[in-house]
Amino acid sequence: MSTSPLESTETALETSSGLDIQSLRADFPILDVRPHGKPLVYLDNAATSQKPRQVIDAIRRYYESENSNVHRGIHYLSQIATDKFDAAREKVQRFVNAAHEHEIIFTSGNTEAINLVANSYGGAFLSEGDEVVLTHMEHHSNIVPWQILRDKMGIVLRIAPVNDDGEIIMEEFEKLLGPKTKIVSVVYVSNALGTINPVKEIVRLAHAADAVVLLDSAQAAPHLRIDVQDLDCDFLSFAPHKMFGPTGIGVLYGKLDLLEKMPPYKGGGDMIKSVTFEKTIYNDLPFKFEAGTPNIAGVVGLGAAVDYLTDIGIEKVATREAELLAYGTQLLESIDGLRIIGQAKEKASVISFIMESAHPHDIGQILDQEGVAIRAGHHCTQPLMQRFGIPATARASLAFYNTEEELDALAVALHKVNEVFG
Ligand SMILES: Cc1ncc(COP(=O)(O)O)c(C=O)c1O
């Protein structure tokens, strides 16, 4: 009986990052699942990462012994839940190095964070003819909210092009900036290509044009150290479920002076100080933007995810992932008829590719039969796919808990694709 590469090869215990990958893998119970009787090779981390026991336990503990609504009650459980909730905000503040805790707004996800900025800041401070600059590699969640605003207010969207390697053409980006530019909203790390954009330079250029900058950091937070003060960005969003935390919760960072002058985005309980039928006084930050009962368990899980990633060390994670990216890239480049889409010099651990022999969906299906989970499709970046003249890619996205043996298993399965369809 043939064994899979996973079963036949010893995984190195220590990597150049100094991380003990096997013991870290033991934190993730789901990695023991055997799809179709094969060891799970989970390479769909850009869609959502897996969750360590520490996060799962924090959420279970919350529901088992701490559950209550926050900021409302004066009883024992309400105090515990409120303390946990507030502590998580402080953890996130430190995680992104925000100057103030109340610059951290909890939302339902990365998507809602961007919608909040478009609706609240855009709705209040933009007017007809004003321009918002995006790039060709944005996720739909950083395109459609601005289109909705465009259709409502008559603003203009300007799109910075990308080159064949999947990098923003900075000279073209710079040319788009002008007196009408009010917002620059750019993805920090591309989910479809892995490109790490020169966001500090983007912020500098946008500020020189008096525009505010939103950085969609959904794919940056799991891989890179984020320092909002060093970046000097005005807004930054991320998605905890892509960084080992739960779904249903998102983070928006905003500079204090901007958040203070922005109107609320949603109305309801908690976001008010007082209400009469004549007049409502809105609450202070961050509550002004957090109407209704928040996703408390999600926030608790987010706090645990931040602790988990911080304890491992994001620099070690980045080193390990760079090692995996180099290994996987070399391996895939050796496969007949396979072309990697996105060859930026600065890249996070995403390998998007197409094959001459098969459509990405067929690749995904064959791989699934081998226990290998990747994503096939447009990755919510249809304009980017159009830019490359392709309908879709197959995408392997790596986390620190992946191994070289798993990438070997991916390569073996891709050879099988060529055998079946070639
Ligand atoms: C770059 C980027 N932006 C935004 C999003 C949207 O995040 P969510 O669907 O978690 O709100 C994603 C999700 O894949 C993403 O990769």
The ligand as an SDF file (V2000), in Angstrom:
LIG
                    3D

 16 16  0  0  0  0  0  0  0  0999 V2000
   -8.0170   41.2080    1.9190 C   0  0  0  0  0  0  0  0  0  0  0  0
   -9.3810   40.9170    2.4580 C   0  0  0  0  0  0  0  0  0  0  0  0
  -10.2040   41.9220    2.7370 N   0  0  0  0  0  0  0  0  0  0  0  0
  -11.4250   41.7080    3.2350 C   0  0  0  0  0  0  0  0  0  0  0  0
  -11.8890   40.4400    3.4820 C   0  0  0  0  0  0  0  0  0  0  0  0
  -13.2550   40.2520    4.0330 C   0  0  0  0  0  0  0  0  0  0  0  0
  -13.1900   39.7100    5.3090 O   0  0  0  0  0  0  0  0  0  0  0  0
  -14.4880   39.1440    6.0170 P   0  0  0  0  0  0  0  0  0  0  0  0
  -15.2360   38.3590    4.9750 O   0  0  0  0  0  0  0  0  0  0  0  0
  -13.9400   38.2990    7.1100 O   0  0  0  0  0  0  0  0  0  0  0  0
  -15.2670   40.3020    6.5100 O   0  0  0  0  0  0  0  0  0  0  0  0
  -11.0710   39.3550    3.2000 C   0  0  0  0  0  0  0  0  0  0  0  0
  -11.5510   37.9710    3.3690 C   0  0  0  0  0  0  0  0  0  0  0  0
  -11.1370   37.0760    2.6930 O   0  0  0  0  0  0  0  0  0  0  0  0
   -9.7770   39.5950    2.6780 C   0  0  0  0  0  0  0  0  0  0  0  0
   -8.9580   38.5940    2.4050 O   0  0  0  0  0  0  0  0  0  0  0  0
  1  2  1  0
  2  3  1  0
  2 15  2  0
  3  4  2  0
  4  5  1  0
  5  6  1  0
  5 12  2  0
  6  7  1  0
  7  8  1  0
  8  9  2  0
  8 10  1  0
  8 11  1  0
 12 13  1  0
 12 15  1  0
 13 14  2  0
 15 16  1  0
M  END
$$$$
